[in-house]
Amino acid sequence: MTTAITQNQPLWLSIEARIAELESSDFAGAAKENTVQKLAKILDGDGYNVSRHAANMLMLRRALDERDRVGRPLIADYTAAIEALTLDDVVNPLQATIALTHQIGDDWPEFANLDRRRDLRTIVDGIRLDLLVRKANEAEGDQGVRYLIENEVDEATIIERLSIDEAKLEAVKEAIAAELAEIEHVKSLLKEVAGQDDVTRAKHLITKDVAEASILNIAEIGQDVIDEANKAMEEEIKEKERLAAEAEAAKKAAAEGPKLEDIPADEMLEHIEAIREIMEFSDDPDEIRTMCEQSSLPKALVEIAVTDAAKLDELEAAAEG
């Protein structure tokens, strides 16, 4: 026969739980043997084979002798020690098991038995899981799921203990994977500016579209440095825009040619002659402009030709002196 008790705890622990229910009179004189037989039958009913198993009967008798010697039930010391455990205590389950063995074994030598130590390790693992789940349930959003994943709790247990579905778990795992990929990406970019000052490193990451949060948390560059880098980049952009505008203006001025007052007399005469030759081919203003531009003639002079051609004579006379 197997019951929930036999599934969840070893025989020695069930023995100690039953012993804790006894009175002092149950250990006196001839009553002690009756107690042995009574507990054996109770444990048989719990699903343990005690009354017809020599080693188990010996375990029961030793436990009763120890209870009689110490004067209190072992389960009281055991329960107090277990309930006092914190998450910090069970970070390393093996060390926690050894510590509990020494703590309780000082008064209860049988507790240091190798088989019991293996059972205790299983119990400590269960306590650690319970404490991890408790902390995970106190976390907000996806942090609880992340916490259990980070502590290497198996996926089936996470789904069961946090009452989430597989899709939720996969979504959190994908988010973690993306974050890890971002970390590697930032580290790779930082190698490109290794040895540079923080402002230069920040500017490099900003220009590579790295999120500010990643610059702060992964590159560990302070907000003040990020602000300084952004300001410097803004000034650089403004300077580039200014230079580009100047270059465009210079290009436009070069394309338009000099102003009328800046054209030397001999060049003025040559330009007017060229314009008149073009005007012999067409009287359409747009066509005249196009052909004049192709001949790199000054725009100011071209505009006069298509809007007030008679003025060309005045300019020509002035140039001839």
Secondary structure, DSSP 8 states (H G I E B T S, - for coil): ---HHHHHS-HHHHHHHHHTT--GGGGSTTHHHHHHHHHHHHHHHTT---TT-HHHHHHHHHHHHHHHHHSS-HHHHHHHHHHT--TTTTSSHHHHHHHHHHHHHTT-GGGG-HHHHHHHHHHHHHHHHHHHHHHHHHS-TTHHHHHHHHTT--HHHHHHHHT--HHHHHHHHHHHHHHHHHHHHHHHHHHHTTTS-HHHHHHHHHHTT--HHHHHHTS---HHHHHHHHHHHHHHHHHHHHHHHHHHHHHHHHHH---GGGS-HHHHHHHHHHHHHHHHH---HHHHHHHHHHTT--HHHHHHHHH-TTHHHHHHHHHH-
